[in-house]
């Protein structure tokens, strides 16, 4: 996870915390956290990066909507990040 941007790490945590969210649901969560608009031109390329790295999978929710799901590797990366942070911050 060390090679992800902060935005990508946040996306990974959002995907992990929801059950197969659509892009719009992820966007809404990110906007709530960042307190500003997250444009689709930023959201989807970063989700694609997580997919390319094997941390997230993309599937179909319906004919028009994709759903995202964290992979086992993504879960391991999140746990490794938590373990690393806990070394320094308890």
C-alpha positions in Angstrom: 0.0 0.0 0.0 3.0 2.2 0.3 2.8 3.0 -3.4 -0.8 4.4 -3.2 -1.7 8.0 -3.0 -3.7 9.1 0.1 -6.8 9.4 -2.1 -6.3 5.9 -3.4 -5.9 4.6 0.2 -9.1 6.4 1.2 -10.9 4.9 -1.7 -9.7 1.4 -0.7 -11.1 2.0 2.9 -14.4 3.2 1.5 -14.8 0.1 -0.8 -13.8 -2.1 2.1 -16.4 -0.6 4.4 -19.4 -1.0 2.1 -21.1 -4.0 0.5 -20.4 -3.8 -3.3 -20.8 -0.1 -3.6 -21.5 1.6 -6.9 -19.2 4.4 -8.0 -21.8 7.0 -7.0 -21.9 5.7 -3.4 -18.1 5.7 -3.3 -18.1 9.3 -4.7 -20.7 10.4 -2.0 -18.6 9.0 0.8 -15.4 10.6 -0.5 -17.2 14.0 -0.9 -18.5 13.7 2.7 -15.0 13.0 4.0 -13.1 15.5 1.9 -15.9 18.1 2.2 -15.6 19.0 -1.5 -16.7 17.7 -4.9 -14.9 14.7 -6.1 -15.1 14.7 -9.9 -15.7 11.4 -11.8 -12.5 12.2 -13.8 -10.6 11.7 -10.5 -12.6 8.9 -9.0 -12.7 6.3 -11.8 -9.0 6.5 -12.9 -8.1 6.0 -9.2 -10.5 3.1 -8.8 -9.0 1.6 -12.0 -5.5 1.8 -10.4 -6.8 -0.1 -7.4 -8.2 -2.7 -9.8 -4.9 -2.9 -11.7 -3.0 -3.5 -8.5 -5.4 -6.4 -7.5 -6.8 -4.6 -4.5 -10.4 -4.1 -5.8 -12.6 -6.0 -8.2 -15.2 -4.5 -10.5 -18.4 -6.3 -11.3 -21.9 -5.4 -12.6 -24.6 -4.3 -10.3 -27.1 -4.0 -13.2 -26.9 -3.1 -16.9 -25.7 0.4 -16.3 -24.0 0.3 -12.9 -20.7 -1.2 -11.8 -20.1 -2.5 -8.3 -16.8 -2.6 -6.5 -15.5 -5.1 -4.0 -12.3 -5.3 -2.0 -10.2 -8.4 -2.7 -8.5 -10.6 -0.2 -5.2 -8.9 -1.1 -6.9 -5.5 -0.5 -7.9 -6.7 3.0 -4.4 -7.9 3.8 -3.0 -4.5 2.6 -5.4 -2.6 4.9 -4.5 -4.8 7.8 -0.8 -4.3 7.2 -1.4 -0.6 7.1 -3.3 -0.7 10.4 -0.5 -2.8 12.0 2.1 -0.3 10.7 0.2 2.7 12.0 -0.3 1.0 15.4 3.4 0.7 15.8 3.6 4.5 16.0 0.2 5.6 17.2 -1.7 3.9 20.0 
